[in-house]
Amino acid sequence: MYIGEIVNIGNSYFVYVPSVPVKQKVYNISSIQAMNIIDKYDSRIVEIELIPTHEELDEQPEYIAQIIINPL
């Protein structure tokens, strides 16, 4: 589990997770999910889990971020 921050560029929302041990530090999330969290909790800080996008283990697998606990 990692701590990330919801950021937006235009109408697109992402979770920025600087502490992950992989090269990718920014993950897409749905704008609806992001706006619900921001509106309900008045926070952009979330706890996430990284999920591999496929089952085969590559040298550098790609991941998606899944929000597992509402904002801290």
PyMOL Python script that loads the backbone (N, CA, C, O; Angstrom):
from pymol import cmd

cmd.read_pdbstr("""\
ATOM      1  N   MET A   1       0.836  -1.175   0.000  1.00  0.00           N
ATOM      2  CA  MET A   1       0.000   0.000   0.000  1.00  0.00           C
ATOM      3  C   MET A   1       0.886   1.245   0.000  1.00  0.00           C
ATOM      4  O   MET A   1       1.932   1.288   0.647  1.00  0.00           O
ATOM      5  N   TYR A   2       0.441   2.237  -0.734  1.00  0.00           N
ATOM      6  CA  TYR A   2       1.190   3.476  -0.880  1.00  0.00           C
ATOM      7  C   TYR A   2       0.248   4.660  -0.706  1.00  0.00           C
ATOM      8  O   TYR A   2      -0.963   4.547  -0.898  1.00  0.00           O
ATOM      9  N   ILE A   3       0.823   5.781  -0.343  1.00  0.00           N
ATOM     10  CA  ILE A   3       0.061   7.016  -0.208  1.00  0.00           C
ATOM     11  C   ILE A   3       0.268   7.833  -1.474  1.00  0.00           C
ATOM     12  O   ILE A   3       1.397   8.012  -1.931  1.00  0.00           O
ATOM     13  N   GLY A   4      -0.835   8.329  -2.040  1.00  0.00           N
ATOM     14  CA  GLY A   4      -0.755   9.138  -3.241  1.00  0.00           C
ATOM     15  C   GLY A   4      -1.617  10.377  -3.128  1.00  0.00           C
ATOM     16  O   GLY A   4      -2.393  10.533  -2.186  1.00  0.00           O
ATOM     17  N   GLU A   5      -1.466  11.250  -4.101  1.00  0.00           N
ATOM     18  CA  GLU A   5      -2.238  12.485  -4.141  1.00  0.00           C
ATOM     19  C   GLU A   5      -2.963  12.580  -5.471  1.00  0.00           C
ATOM     20  O   GLU A   5      -2.373  12.351  -6.527  1.00  0.00           O
ATOM     21  N   ILE A   6      -4.242  12.917  -5.417  1.00  0.00           N
ATOM     22  CA  ILE A   6      -5.017  13.115  -6.639  1.00  0.00           C
ATOM     23  C   ILE A   6      -4.626  14.468  -7.225  1.00  0.00           C
ATOM     24  O   ILE A   6      -4.668  15.492  -6.543  1.00  0.00           O
ATOM     25  N   VAL A   7      -4.247  14.453  -8.501  1.00  0.00           N
ATOM     26  CA  VAL A   7      -3.913  15.680  -9.215  1.00  0.00           C
ATOM     27  C   VAL A   7      -4.731  15.708 -10.498  1.00  0.00           C
ATOM     28  O   VAL A   7      -5.150  14.667 -11.004  1.00  0.00           O
ATOM     29  N   ASN A   8      -4.951  16.900 -11.013  1.00  0.00           N
ATOM     30  CA  ASN A   8      -5.677  16.972 -12.278  1.00  0.00           C
ATOM     31  C   ASN A   8      -4.963  17.915 -13.237  1.00  0.00           C
ATOM     32  O   ASN A   8      -4.367  18.921 -12.853  1.00  0.00           O
ATOM     33  N   ILE A   9      -5.057  17.533 -14.502  1.00  0.00           N
ATOM     34  CA  ILE A   9      -4.559  18.353 -15.598  1.00  0.00           C
ATOM     35  C   ILE A   9      -5.731  18.488 -16.551  1.00  0.00           C
ATOM     36  O   ILE A   9      -6.110  17.525 -17.217  1.00  0.00           O
ATOM     37  N   GLY A  10      -6.300  19.669 -16.619  1.00  0.00           N
ATOM     38  CA  GLY A  10      -7.512  19.874 -17.399  1.00  0.00           C
ATOM     39  C   GLY A  10      -8.634  19.062 -16.793  1.00  0.00           C
ATOM     40  O   GLY A  10      -8.930  19.195 -15.605  1.00  0.00           O
ATOM     41  N   ASN A  11      -9.262  18.220 -17.599  1.00  0.00           N
ATOM     42  CA  ASN A  11     -10.354  17.371 -17.118  1.00  0.00           C
ATOM     43  C   ASN A  11      -9.902  15.953 -16.785  1.00  0.00           C
ATOM     44  O   ASN A  11     -10.742  15.099 -16.501  1.00  0.00           O
ATOM     45  N   SER A  12      -8.607  15.682 -16.814  1.00  0.00           N
ATOM     46  CA  SER A  12      -8.078  14.348 -16.524  1.00  0.00           C
ATOM     47  C   SER A  12      -7.536  14.304 -15.098  1.00  0.00           C
ATOM     48  O   SER A  12      -6.917  15.255 -14.623  1.00  0.00           O
ATOM     49  N   TYR A  13      -7.783  13.183 -14.431  1.00  0.00           N
ATOM     50  CA  TYR A  13      -7.333  13.014 -13.047  1.00  0.00           C
ATOM     51  C   TYR A  13      -6.351  11.858 -12.945  1.00  0.00           C
ATOM     52  O   TYR A  13      -6.469  10.852 -13.644  1.00  0.00           O
ATOM     53  N   PHE A  14      -5.385  12.028 -12.061  1.00  0.00           N
ATOM     54  CA  PHE A  14      -4.331  11.055 -11.855  1.00  0.00           C
ATOM     55  C   PHE A  14      -4.046  10.937 -10.367  1.00  0.00           C
ATOM     56  O   PHE A  14      -4.397  11.819  -9.582  1.00  0.00           O
ATOM     57  N   VAL A  15      -3.402   9.834  -9.987  1.00  0.00           N
ATOM     58  CA  VAL A  15      -2.865   9.700  -8.643  1.00  0.00           C
ATOM     59  C   VAL A  15      -1.352   9.732  -8.788  1.00  0.00           C
ATOM     60  O   VAL A  15      -0.764   8.908  -9.488  1.00  0.00           O
ATOM     61  N   TYR A  16      -0.734  10.691  -8.120  1.00  0.00           N
ATOM     62  CA  TYR A  16       0.725  10.806  -8.107  1.00  0.00           C
ATOM     63  C   TYR A  16       1.236  10.103  -6.858  1.00  0.00           C
ATOM     64  O   TYR A  16       0.871  10.465  -5.739  1.00  0.00           O
ATOM     65  N   VAL A  17       2.090   9.088  -7.055  1.00  0.00           N
ATOM     66  CA  VAL A  17       2.588   8.262  -5.950  1.00  0.00           C
ATOM     67  C   VAL A  17       4.118   8.247  -6.013  1.00  0.00           C
ATOM     68  O   VAL A  17       4.700   7.383  -6.669  1.00  0.00           O
ATOM     69  N   PRO A  18       4.775   9.202  -5.333  1.00  0.00           N
ATOM     70  CA  PRO A  18       6.230   9.289  -5.449  1.00  0.00           C
ATOM     71  C   PRO A  18       6.995   8.153  -4.776  1.00  0.00           C
ATOM     72  O   PRO A  18       8.163   7.932  -5.093  1.00  0.00           O
ATOM     73  N   SER A  19       6.363   7.432  -3.857  1.00  0.00           N
ATOM     74  CA  SER A  19       7.086   6.428  -3.075  1.00  0.00           C
ATOM     75  C   SER A  19       7.077   5.019  -3.664  1.00  0.00           C
ATOM     76  O   SER A  19       7.674   4.118  -3.076  1.00  0.00           O
ATOM     77  N   VAL A  20       6.424   4.799  -4.802  1.00  0.00           N
ATOM     78  CA  VAL A  20       6.393   3.447  -5.363  1.00  0.00           C
ATOM     79  C   VAL A  20       7.776   3.048  -5.876  1.00  0.00           C
ATOM     80  O   VAL A  20       8.522   3.892  -6.372  1.00  0.00           O
ATOM     81  N   PRO A  21       8.118   1.759  -5.756  1.00  0.00           N
ATOM     82  CA  PRO A  21       9.460   1.305  -6.168  1.00  0.00           C
ATOM     83  C   PRO A  21       9.553   0.964  -7.653  1.00  0.00           C
ATOM     84  O   PRO A  21      10.397   0.158  -8.047  1.00  0.00           O
ATOM     85  N   VAL A  22       8.711   1.555  -8.470  1.00  0.00           N
ATOM     86  CA  VAL A  22       8.747   1.328  -9.916  1.00  0.00           C
ATOM     87  C   VAL A  22       8.905   2.673 -10.608  1.00  0.00           C
ATOM     88  O   VAL A  22       8.717   3.724  -9.996  1.00  0.00           O
ATOM     89  N   LYS A  23       9.249   2.630 -11.875  1.00  0.00           N
ATOM     90  CA  LYS A  23       9.517   3.858 -12.624  1.00  0.00           C
ATOM     91  C   LYS A  23       8.274   4.736 -12.773  1.00  0.00           C
ATOM     92  O   LYS A  23       8.359   5.961 -12.681  1.00  0.00           O
ATOM     93  N   GLN A  24       7.121   4.105 -13.002  1.00  0.00           N
ATOM     94  CA  GLN A  24       5.879   4.853 -13.201  1.00  0.00           C
ATOM     95  C   GLN A  24       5.398   5.422 -11.865  1.00  0.00           C
ATOM     96  O   GLN A  24       5.199   4.676 -10.907  1.00  0.00           O
ATOM     97  N   LYS A  25       5.212   6.740 -11.803  1.00  0.00           N
ATOM     98  CA  LYS A  25       4.805   7.408 -10.569  1.00  0.00           C
ATOM     99  C   LYS A  25       3.414   8.025 -10.665  1.00  0.00           C
ATOM    100  O   LYS A  25       2.876   8.479  -9.655  1.00  0.00           O
ATOM    101  N   VAL A  26       2.818   8.052 -11.865  1.00  0.00           N
ATOM    102  CA  VAL A  26       1.520   8.684 -12.090  1.00  0.00           C
ATOM    103  C   VAL A  26       0.579   7.651 -12.712  1.00  0.00           C
ATOM    104  O   VAL A  26       0.935   6.960 -13.666  1.00  0.00           O
ATOM    105  N   TYR A  27      -0.637   7.560 -12.147  1.00  0.00           N
ATOM    106  CA  TYR A  27      -1.610   6.559 -12.595  1.00  0.00           C
ATOM    107  C   TYR A  27      -2.947   7.228 -12.868  1.00  0.00           C
ATOM    108  O   TYR A  27      -3.404   8.059 -12.083  1.00  0.00           O
ATOM    109  N   ASN A  28      -3.575   6.866 -13.983  1.00  0.00           N
ATOM    110  CA  ASN A  28      -4.890   7.407 -14.317  1.00  0.00           C
ATOM    111  C   ASN A  28      -5.945   6.904 -13.352  1.00  0.00           C
ATOM    112  O   ASN A  28      -5.894   5.751 -12.923  1.00  0.00           O
ATOM    113  N   ILE A  29      -6.906   7.760 -13.002  1.00  0.00           N
ATOM    114  CA  ILE A  29      -8.110   7.331 -12.291  1.00  0.00           C
ATOM    115  C   ILE A  29      -9.290   8.031 -12.950  1.00  0.00           C
ATOM    116  O   ILE A  29      -9.117   9.035 -13.640  1.00  0.00           O
ATOM    117  N   SER A  30     -10.469   7.507 -12.739  1.00  0.00           N
ATOM    118  CA  SER A  30     -11.637   8.109 -13.379  1.00  0.00           C
ATOM    119  C   SER A  30     -11.948   9.457 -12.739  1.00  0.00           C
ATOM    120  O   SER A  30     -11.771   9.647 -11.536  1.00  0.00           O
ATOM    121  N   SER A  31     -12.408  10.375 -13.558  1.00  0.00           N
ATOM    122  CA  SER A  31     -12.737  11.709 -13.040  1.00  0.00           C
ATOM    123  C   SER A  31     -13.897  11.643 -12.058  1.00  0.00           C
ATOM    124  O   SER A  31     -13.944  12.425 -11.109  1.00  0.00           O
ATOM    125  N   ILE A  32     -14.833  10.724 -12.269  1.00  0.00           N
ATOM    126  CA  ILE A  32     -15.965  10.581 -11.349  1.00  0.00           C
ATOM    127  C   ILE A  32     -15.478  10.129  -9.977  1.00  0.00           C
ATOM    128  O   ILE A  32     -15.893  10.680  -8.957  1.00  0.00           O
ATOM    129  N   GLN A  33     -14.609   9.138  -9.948  1.00  0.00           N
ATOM    130  CA  GLN A  33     -14.064   8.651  -8.681  1.00  0.00           C
ATOM    131  C   GLN A  33     -13.274   9.755  -7.980  1.00  0.00           C
ATOM    132  O   GLN A  33     -13.418   9.949  -6.773  1.00  0.00           O
ATOM    133  N   ALA A  34     -12.448  10.474  -8.724  1.00  0.00           N
ATOM    134  CA  ALA A  34     -11.650  11.544  -8.139  1.00  0.00           C
ATOM    135  C   ALA A  34     -12.535  12.643  -7.564  1.00  0.00           C
ATOM    136  O   ALA A  34     -12.305  13.094  -6.442  1.00  0.00           O
ATOM    137  N   MET A  35     -13.537  13.077  -8.309  1.00  0.00           N
ATOM    138  CA  MET A  35     -14.403  14.153  -7.838  1.00  0.00           C
ATOM    139  C   MET A  35     -15.233  13.720  -6.642  1.00  0.00           C
ATOM    140  O   MET A  35     -15.481  14.522  -5.741  1.00  0.00           O
ATOM    141  N   ASN A  36     -15.670  12.456  -6.617  1.00  0.00           N
ATOM    142  CA  ASN A  36     -16.417  11.957  -5.458  1.00  0.00           C
ATOM    143  C   ASN A  36     -15.563  12.005  -4.199  1.00  0.00           C
ATOM    144  O   ASN A  36     -16.045  12.409  -3.141  1.00  0.00           O
ATOM    145  N   ILE A  37     -14.319  11.602  -4.300  1.00  0.00           N
ATOM    146  CA  ILE A  37     -13.421  11.616  -3.141  1.00  0.00           C
ATOM    147  C   ILE A  37     -13.158  13.046  -2.682  1.00  0.00           C
ATOM    148  O   ILE A  37     -13.233  13.348  -1.491  1.00  0.00           O
ATOM    149  N   ILE A  38     -12.851  13.919  -3.632  1.00  0.00           N
ATOM    150  CA  ILE A  38     -12.548  15.308  -3.280  1.00  0.00           C
ATOM    151  C   ILE A  38     -13.762  15.984  -2.650  1.00  0.00           C
ATOM    152  O   ILE A  38     -13.631  16.687  -1.648  1.00  0.00           O
ATOM    153  N   ASP A  39     -14.945  15.775  -3.233  1.00  0.00           N
ATOM    154  CA  ASP A  39     -16.164  16.400  -2.702  1.00  0.00           C
ATOM    155  C   ASP A  39     -16.554  15.838  -1.344  1.00  0.00           C
ATOM    156  O   ASP A  39     -16.900  16.592  -0.435  1.00  0.00           O
ATOM    157  N   LYS A  40     -16.501  14.526  -1.202  1.00  0.00           N
ATOM    158  CA  LYS A  40     -16.972  13.889   0.030  1.00  0.00           C
ATOM    159  C   LYS A  40     -16.015  14.088   1.199  1.00  0.00           C
ATOM    160  O   LYS A  40     -16.451  14.324   2.326  1.00  0.00           O
ATOM    161  N   TYR A  41     -14.710  13.993   0.936  1.00  0.00           N
ATOM    162  CA  TYR A  41     -13.727  14.013   2.018  1.00  0.00           C
ATOM    163  C   TYR A  41     -12.904  15.297   2.079  1.00  0.00           C
ATOM    164  O   TYR A  41     -12.127  15.490   3.014  1.00  0.00           O
ATOM    165  N   ASP A  42     -13.069  16.174   1.095  1.00  0.00           N
ATOM    166  CA  ASP A  42     -12.317  17.416   1.049  1.00  0.00           C
ATOM    167  C   ASP A  42     -10.813  17.143   1.182  1.00  0.00           C
ATOM    168  O   ASP A  42     -10.096  17.861   1.879  1.00  0.00           O
ATOM    169  N   SER A  43     -10.360  16.101   0.505  1.00  0.00           N
ATOM    170  CA  SER A  43      -8.959  15.702   0.557  1.00  0.00           C
ATOM    171  C   SER A  43      -8.551  15.117  -0.783  1.00  0.00           C
ATOM    172  O   SER A  43      -9.365  14.537  -1.501  1.00  0.00           O
ATOM    173  N   ARG A  44      -7.284  15.279  -1.104  1.00  0.00           N
ATOM    174  CA  ARG A  44      -6.744  14.681  -2.319  1.00  0.00           C
ATOM    175  C   ARG A  44      -5.764  13.558  -2.001  1.00  0.00           C
ATOM    176  O   ARG A  44      -5.167  12.978  -2.907  1.00  0.00           O
ATOM    177  N   ILE A  45      -5.599  13.250  -0.721  1.00  0.00           N
ATOM    178  CA  ILE A  45      -4.665  12.206  -0.297  1.00  0.00           C
ATOM    179  C   ILE A  45      -5.420  10.877  -0.200  1.00  0.00           C
ATOM    180  O   ILE A  45      -6.460  10.792   0.453  1.00  0.00           O
ATOM    181  N   VAL A  46      -4.885   9.842  -0.855  1.00  0.00           N
ATOM    182  CA  VAL A  46      -5.537   8.530  -0.866  1.00  0.00           C
ATOM    183  C   VAL A  46      -4.501   7.438  -0.622  1.00  0.00           C
ATOM    184  O   VAL A  46      -3.302   7.645  -0.809  1.00  0.00           O
ATOM    185  N   GLU A  47      -4.982   6.284  -0.205  1.00  0.00           N
ATOM    186  CA  GLU A  47      -4.134   5.112  -0.076  1.00  0.00           C
ATOM    187  C   GLU A  47      -4.443   4.218  -1.266  1.00  0.00           C
ATOM    188  O   GLU A  47      -5.607   3.976  -1.586  1.00  0.00           O
ATOM    189  N   ILE A  48      -3.395   3.730  -1.920  1.00  0.00           N
ATOM    190  CA  ILE A  48      -3.594   2.935  -3.128  1.00  0.00           C
ATOM    191  C   ILE A  48      -2.806   1.637  -3.059  1.00  0.00           C
ATOM    192  O   ILE A  48      -1.885   1.475  -2.259  1.00  0.00           O
ATOM    193  N   GLU A  49      -3.203   0.733  -3.919  1.00  0.00           N
ATOM    194  CA  GLU A  49      -2.480  -0.523  -4.116  1.00  0.00           C
ATOM    195  C   GLU A  49      -2.182  -0.618  -5.601  1.00  0.00           C
ATOM    196  O   GLU A  49      -3.021  -0.253  -6.425  1.00  0.00           O
ATOM    197  N   LEU A  50      -1.007  -1.102  -5.952  1.00  0.00           N
ATOM    198  CA  LEU A  50      -0.652  -1.278  -7.360  1.00  0.00           C
ATOM    199  C   LEU A  50      -1.077  -2.663  -7.822  1.00  0.00           C
ATOM    200  O   LEU A  50      -0.782  -3.664  -7.169  1.00  0.00           O
ATOM    201  N   ILE A  51      -1.769  -2.713  -8.950  1.00  0.00           N
ATOM    202  CA  ILE A  51      -2.251  -3.964  -9.530  1.00  0.00           C
ATOM    203  C   ILE A  51      -1.583  -4.136 -10.896  1.00  0.00           C
ATOM    204  O   ILE A  51      -1.700  -3.251 -11.744  1.00  0.00           O
ATOM    205  N   PRO A  52      -0.879  -5.261 -11.133  1.00  0.00           N
ATOM    206  CA  PRO A  52      -0.285  -5.484 -12.464  1.00  0.00           C
ATOM    207  C   PRO A  52      -1.376  -5.542 -13.533  1.00  0.00           C
ATOM    208  O   PRO A  52      -2.461  -6.071 -13.292  1.00  0.00           O
ATOM    209  N   THR A  53      -1.085  -4.999 -14.708  1.00  0.00           N
ATOM    210  CA  THR A  53      -2.081  -4.984 -15.783  1.00  0.00           C
ATOM    211  C   THR A  53      -2.186  -6.316 -16.501  1.00  0.00           C
ATOM    212  O   THR A  53      -3.121  -6.519 -17.276  1.00  0.00           O
ATOM    213  N   HIS A  54      -1.249  -7.234 -16.265  1.00  0.00           N
ATOM    214  CA  HIS A  54      -1.305  -8.567 -16.859  1.00  0.00           C
ATOM    215  C   HIS A  54      -0.641  -9.547 -15.910  1.00  0.00           C
ATOM    216  O   HIS A  54       0.069  -9.139 -14.991  1.00  0.00           O
ATOM    217  N   GLU A  55      -0.863 -10.817 -16.119  1.00  0.00           N
ATOM    218  CA  GLU A  55      -0.377 -11.826 -15.181  1.00  0.00           C
ATOM    219  C   GLU A  55       1.059 -12.257 -15.417  1.00  0.00           C
ATOM    220  O   GLU A  55       1.720 -12.734 -14.495  1.00  0.00           O
ATOM    221  N   GLU A  56       1.547 -12.098 -16.630  1.00  0.00           N
ATOM    222  CA  GLU A  56       2.923 -12.497 -16.903  1.00  0.00           C
ATOM    223  C   GLU A  56       3.878 -11.519 -16.249  1.00  0.00           C
ATOM    224  O   GLU A  56       3.640 -10.311 -16.247  1.00  0.00           O
ATOM    225  N   LEU A  57       4.948 -12.040 -15.699  1.00  0.00           N
ATOM    226  CA  LEU A  57       5.927 -11.177 -15.048  1.00  0.00           C
ATOM    227  C   LEU A  57       6.996 -10.758 -16.054  1.00  0.00           C
ATOM    228  O   LEU A  57       7.817 -11.568 -16.484  1.00  0.00           O
ATOM    229  N   ASP A  58       6.971  -9.509 -16.411  1.00  0.00           N
ATOM    230  CA  ASP A  58       8.007  -8.950 -17.278  1.00  0.00           C
ATOM    231  C   ASP A  58       9.086  -8.340 -16.397  1.00  0.00           C
ATOM    232  O   ASP A  58       8.951  -8.261 -15.176  1.00  0.00           O
ATOM    233  N   GLU A  59      10.153  -7.913 -17.046  1.00  0.00           N
ATOM    234  CA  GLU A  59      11.199  -7.235 -16.286  1.00  0.00           C
ATOM    235  C   GLU A  59      10.660  -5.948 -15.669  1.00  0.00           C
ATOM    236  O   GLU A  59      11.021  -5.595 -14.547  1.00  0.00           O
ATOM    237  N   GLN A  60       9.799  -5.251 -16.403  1.00  0.00           N
ATOM    238  CA  GLN A  60       9.194  -4.019 -15.904  1.00  0.00           C
ATOM    239  C   GLN A  60       7.694  -4.052 -16.198  1.00  0.00           C
ATOM    240  O   GLN A  60       7.248  -3.437 -17.167  1.00  0.00           O
ATOM    241  N   PRO A  61       6.908  -4.758 -15.381  1.00  0.00           N
ATOM    242  CA  PRO A  61       5.468  -4.824 -15.637  1.00  0.00           C
ATOM    243  C   PRO A  61       4.808  -3.463 -15.443  1.00  0.00           C
ATOM    244  O   PRO A  61       5.308  -2.620 -14.698  1.00  0.00           O
ATOM    245  N   GLU A  62       3.680  -3.258 -16.123  1.00  0.00           N
ATOM    246  CA  GLU A  62       2.925  -2.023 -15.950  1.00  0.00           C
ATOM    247  C   GLU A  62       1.869  -2.247 -14.887  1.00  0.00           C
ATOM    248  O   GLU A  62       1.420  -3.372 -14.671  1.00  0.00           O
ATOM    249  N   TYR A  63       1.472  -1.167 -14.222  1.00  0.00           N
ATOM    250  CA  TYR A  63       0.526  -1.261 -13.127  1.00  0.00           C
ATOM    251  C   TYR A  63      -0.593  -0.241 -13.287  1.00  0.00           C
ATOM    252  O   TYR A  63      -0.458   0.761 -13.990  1.00  0.00           O
ATOM    253  N   ILE A  64      -1.688  -0.525 -12.621  1.00  0.00           N
ATOM    254  CA  ILE A  64      -2.735   0.464 -12.436  1.00  0.00           C
ATOM    255  C   ILE A  64      -2.869   0.697 -10.940  1.00  0.00           C
ATOM    256  O   ILE A  64      -2.538  -0.179 -10.141  1.00  0.00           O
ATOM    257  N   ALA A  65      -3.350   1.866 -10.559  1.00  0.00           N
ATOM    258  CA  ALA A  65      -3.531   2.178  -9.139  1.00  0.00           C
ATOM    259  C   ALA A  65      -4.986   1.953  -8.769  1.00  0.00           C
ATOM    260  O   ALA A  65      -5.888   2.447  -9.445  1.00  0.00           O
ATOM    261  N   GLN A  66      -5.209   1.218  -7.711  1.00  0.00           N
ATOM    262  CA  GLN A  66      -6.559   0.996  -7.207  1.00  0.00           C
ATOM    263  C   GLN A  66      -6.649   1.649  -5.830  1.00  0.00           C
ATOM    264  O   GLN A  66      -5.861   1.336  -4.937  1.00  0.00           O
ATOM    265  N   ILE A  67      -7.603   2.549  -5.664  1.00  0.00           N
ATOM    266  CA  ILE A  67      -7.792   3.182  -4.353  1.00  0.00           C
ATOM    267  C   ILE A  67      -8.453   2.170  -3.460  1.00  0.00           C
ATOM    268  O   ILE A  67      -9.539   1.676  -3.764  1.00  0.00           O
ATOM    269  N   ILE A  68      -7.794   1.851  -2.338  1.00  0.00           N
ATOM    270  CA  ILE A  68      -8.306   0.785  -1.471  1.00  0.00           C
ATOM    271  C   ILE A  68      -8.887   1.304  -0.166  1.00  0.00           C
ATOM    272  O   ILE A  68      -9.697   0.626   0.467  1.00  0.00           O
ATOM    273  N   ILE A  69      -8.485   2.488   0.235  1.00  0.00           N
ATOM    274  CA  ILE A  69      -9.030   3.084   1.452  1.00  0.00           C
ATOM    275  C   ILE A  69      -9.318   4.543   1.134  1.00  0.00           C
ATOM    276  O   ILE A  69      -8.535   5.204   0.451  1.00  0.00           O
ATOM    277  N   ASN A  70     -10.413   5.028   1.617  1.00  0.00           N
ATOM    278  CA  ASN A  70     -10.756   6.423   1.377  1.00  0.00           C
ATOM    279  C   ASN A  70      -9.693   7.332   1.973  1.00  0.00           C
ATOM    280  O   ASN A  70      -8.868   6.882   2.768  1.00  0.00           O
ATOM    281  N   PRO A  71      -9.704   8.593   1.603  1.00  0.00           N
ATOM    282  CA  PRO A  71      -8.650   9.517   2.012  1.00  0.00           C
ATOM    283  C   PRO A  71      -8.365   9.474   3.514  1.00  0.00           C
ATOM    284  O   PRO A  71      -9.255   9.273   4.340  1.00  0.00           O
ATOM    285  N   LEU A  72      -7.117   9.668   3.820  1.00  0.00           N
ATOM    286  CA  LEU A  72      -6.653   9.629   5.213  1.00  0.00           C
ATOM    287  C   LEU A  72      -6.955  10.928   5.925  1.00  0.00           C
ATOM    288  O   LEU A  72      -6.636  11.075   7.104  1.00  0.00           O
TER     289      LEU A  72
END
""", "prot")
cmd.dss("prot")
cmd.show_as("cartoon", "prot")
cmd.util.cbc("prot")
cmd.orient("prot")
